[in-house]
Amino acid sequence: MKVMVVGGGGREHAIIKKLKENKTIETIYALPGNGGIAKDAECVAIAATDLEKITAFAKENAVDYAVVAPDDPLVAGLVDELNAVGIPCFGPDKKAAIIEGSKVFSKDLMKKYKIPTAQYETFDNAEEALRYIETSEIPVVVKADGLALGKGVIIAQTREEARDAVKSIMEDKKFGKSGDKIVVEEFLTGPEVSVLSFTDGKKVVPMISSMDHKRAKDNDEGLNTGGMGTVAPNPYYTEEVAKECMETIFLPTIEAMNKEGRTFKGCLYFGLMLTEKGPKVIEYNCRFGDPETQVVLPLLDSDLLTIMQAVTKEELTEEMVQFSSKSAACVIMASDGYPASYEKGYEITIPEEVADNVYVAGAKLEDGKLLTSGGRVLGVTAVADDLKSALKEAYEMVDKVSFGNAYYRHDIGQRALKALED
C-alpha cells in the first residue's frame, strides 16, 4: 500500500513514524517532508500548498491513501481535489475546514449553537474595532480571522497594546488577507487544555489530553510561539471535565457542523480553557496540533491507519482508539532567537540511540549532513510510567542532541507536575 502524507514538520514526522507501524504500508511519500523525515519516508519536493502538483503526483504514483496534515492545504480544499480523482483522504474537506480557516465563522457557529466560548465582537473595519476597544475590558484578545501560522492571536494587556494589535493586523496587514476581519474577545482565565479528536462526522472519539507551552522562554515569558513543548495527559482534564466537554462542546460542535451542511471528518482539535464557569472553547483547529501530536501519538496503542480509514469510511468506533495509561513529554529544540530572527545552517547531531524519539521539523539534508533550516528544529519525546519520569528522560535525550544555536525551555511540564501534587 502507498500512503502520502502532506506536510513537512514535526507533526508530520510523528504521523509518519506512527503509520510505519502498519506493515501493509510499503511506501510513505512525504510532500515536501524535510531532511529528518527523509529517514522514515520518501520526500518529494512539492510544497504542501501546491494542490495541483500534489494531486498530479498522487495520481501518477497510484497513491492508495492520503493524509493531509497542515491547515493551509485543508482550508484551500486539497481533500476535495484528491477525492475528485478517486484518492481517499484523512482530513476535512474545504467546507468543513473553515472551522479553523475563519475565526469569525467558528465564533458565530458557537454563538448560534450555544457552545460555550468567550464573549466577542467581529469587525471588518479598523475604525469601528478601535472605537470598541476604547470601552472593552482589559486585557482583551485580538485575533486575525484567517490562518496566520499560529501567530494571529494577540493578548493585549493594555489598551495601547490592543490598539496596536488592531492596527498591525487590519491596517499594516501583518498577516495579509487573514487580517481583513478580526475577532475581539474577552480574556479568559484558567488552565488550558488541548484535546485532539477523531471524528467521522457522526461519532467523536477524543484522544488523550495534552498541555502545550506557547511562550518562548522559561516561566512562560517571551514571545508566543508555535509551541515549545507538551505533556500528556493534562492533569487538569479530569474524567468529570471530559464528560462535561463531550456533552457541552464536542458533540454539539459535530452536530452544529452537520446542520450547517459542513460535515467534519478527520482530526478536530479543541483548544479549551477551564474557567470558573466551566470549560470554554478558545479555538478549533481542523487538524492535528503541533507539538501536541508529538506526545499524543506515541501514547496511541491502536493502529493509526486503521483509525484514519475508519474515519474516511464513516465507520469509527470508540473501541478502535485505545491509549496507553503512561505519560509523555516533548521538549522542542529551537534555533536561538525564534520566533523572531535566528540563524540557520547548523549541523544537527542525533545519536542513533535517541533517533526513534526525535521528530524533526526544521531541517534539510545537504551533502549528507542534516542542517537546521527553521525556527522549531525538532522535538524530543519520552514515554514513561509517570510524568516526572517522562520529563527526566526527555531532558536526558535533549542533552544528547546538538546543533550550533540550540535553544529550549528548561521548565516544560513543571506546571503539570505541580497540578498533580495539589
Number of C-alpha atoms within 10 A of each C-alpha: 12 16 23 26 27 26 25 25 26 29 24 29 30 25 21 24 19 18 19 18 13 13 8 11 14 10 15 22 23 27 25 22 32 28 23 28 26 18 11 17 22 17 21 17 11 18 16 24 21 13 19 12 13 22 19 14 16 21 15 9 11 13 20 16 22 24 22 26 25 24 23 19 21 28 24 19 19 26 25 19 18 23 14 11 12 14 18 19 27 25 32 30 26 20 19 23 29 25 25 24 25 21 23 23 16 19 25 16 17 18 15 10 15 14 20 19 21 19 12 17 14 20 19 14 14 18 14 11 23 19 11 14 19 13 9 15 13 17 17 21 20 27 24 29 27 23 20 18 11 10 15 19 18 19 19 18 13 13 18 11 17 25 18 17 24 28 18 14 26 25 16 13 15 16 19 15 15 21 25 18 22 27 23 26 22 19 18 19 10 15 18 22 23 26 26 26 19 27 30 27 22 16 19 23 21 20 21 24 23 27 28 23 27 18 19 24 18 14 14 14 10 12 13 20 19 20 19 27 30 29 32 27 27 25 20 19 23 12 9 8 13 17 13 14 23 15 11 16 23 26 18 17 25 21 18 20 19 15 11 11 11 20 20 29 27 30 26 29 23 26 18 23 21 20 13 10 8 14 23 23 21 20 18 24 19 27 25 27 25 22 31 28 22 33 31 28 21 22 22 17 14 17 16 20 21 14 22 25 19 19 26 19 14 15 16 23 16 12 8 16 18 14 15 15 14 15 25 31 34 34 31 29 25 26 27 19 14 18 19 10 10 14 15 18 16 18 19 20 15 18 12 8 9 17 16 13 20 25 27 29 31 23 28 23 15 11 7 8 14 20 23 28 21 20 25 28 25 28 30 27 28 27 23 18 12 16 25 16 15 23 26 14 19 24 19 14 21 21 8 12 18 16 19 16 17 19 21 21 18 13 15 26 25 15 14 21 17 10 13 12 7 6
